[in-house]
């Protein structure tokens, strides 16, 4: 950095060669103009400071969110202490609050989403990068990009009108008949459920995981693939031997990034999860997540303690997503070495 | 004998190859299917509900048929303008710092990392933070607070794209400017930024498309409003917010409006995403490469 600056200064100070002939008068006009404002050190310093201030703003915002949430939830933190995280009471009338059903709902719906989304998105990425004919490749990646651009609330609307009735009339009775004995698929069946939330979350995080997986797979050197093929490997063996092992850290990063997104997803989940603060073994029972309790009850919080408890849930959600995202970024950076990852 | 074993091994490997190909194709189909289903349903439902009144009328009271979402369309416009005024300048300036002044420094790596982390902060948490920053002291919901929440959410995307685009600008371009004796800041603003402008605009549009559909941060900031409003210190409607309220309502006519609103929203987003793709496929630098 300092080397580069010094080089710039040298360039700055060097006298322009006086070119003879026609160019000379014009050049001198430029020189006059530049001499008139030769004192560029001050404005350069100001410019750099301004840019630095903007960069630091990002820092300040994250810090500010944390401090603000911590400060606003101080009442609940003081009142319940650490037990807030594992108590399952949620009674606004008597002022008794615990975050357990929400933490449980967030974790279960997100893990369910990962369970559905990871195999699908990895196989999509494999298909697009390794098997797909070139013309189809562009349109498929465009389609998955579009999937990422659809707003959460539209997913929620679709899930509410199409997915939930489909589950209630078609899929859930089947699951109850065949897998009811596991206890994960027991009635009563309302349609709005943990399962519906998991499915819609899976659809929403698919494009994230698959675009990162694609990105990471394309960083695997072509020579690795050719080496495997030259040894007589079939295409699948080539993928298994030379592509997947090289990309696995990055894929893990993409999966964790998807998890981060699923944990904080609000609108679509709120619309289909049923919003009931209970812990049930059955995936067909309604649940509640940290993000959806905030969306539903924040404006209705009547007492200070209630509001403070809700903000503490926000604080927990914030900290968890920061840890998860940081982990994902470190994994992806270790693979792509800081190359483009802005689409996430 | 050995040859037969080899042959059966070959057949098994070939079969496995086909199996893997089939699984990947099937997986891709399963991924593409919901997208097509959502789009088809959206167009079917939305197009049949969309009419001129949707753009020119405000919502009717519950029970009366008709009305539109003019308030929400205008409201989204106001919110996104405020958001862009906040998010784009800060985002671009931070990107300039990262690309032009802070390569390979601990500080800039930290800023880069924080930008990525900020990108992952749940939007509802952003809503709560802005609520306690602006709404609580002001004692009322406002369009301004909603714009601030959306603006903050734009910053990371704009910053990271700006940085990437500036890094693509060849060093010779900067040196040429500096060689003429142009001050560093002037070279950055008029030469480097201008060369990368197509790419940077692309990044801004991506960020814009992303926050255009955000609902969660507006729940406790912009809050919603049944009348058309342009005032920054009053509650204001927004398209995604109105879609949410109507979608969870029990009224058929409101569901109809929600579908129409979704179609309009998706249309805007698809257009900007396609435009972004078109621009990036043509190259993101102006005449420099």
Interface residues (C-beta under 8 A of the other chain):
Chain A: X1 X8 X11 X12 X14 X16 X30 X31 X34 X37 X40 X43 X44 X46 X47 X48 X50 X51 X52 X53 X54 X55 X56 X57 X58 X59 X61 X62 X64 X65 X68 X69 X72 X119 X120 X121 X122 X123 X124 X126 X127 X128 X131 X140 X142 X143 X144 X145 X146 X147 X149 X150 X151 X152 X153 X154 X155 X156 X157 X158 X160 X161 X162 X203 X206 X210 X234 X235 X236 X237 X239 X257 X260 X261 X263 X264 X265 X266 X267 X271 X291 X294 X295 X298 X299 X311 X314 X317 X318 X321 X322 X324 X325 X326 X328 X329 X338 X340 X341 X342 X343 X344
Chain B: X13 X14 X16 X17 X19 X20 X21 X23 X24 X25 X26 X27 X28 X30 X31 X32 X34 X35 X37 X38 X41 X42 X89 X90 X91 X93 X94 X96 X97 X98 X100 X101 X102 X103 X104 X105 X107 X108 X110 X111 X112 X113 X114 X115 X116 X117 X118 X119 X120 X121 X122 X123 X124 X125 X126 X128 X129 X131 X132 X133 X152 X155 X156 X157 X159 X160 X161 X164 X175 X178 X179 X180 X181 X182 X183 X184 X185 X186 X188 X203 X206 X209 X210 X212 X213 X214 X215 X216 X219 X220 X223 X240 X243 X244 X247 X248 X255 X258 X259 X262 X265 X266 X269 X270 X273 X277
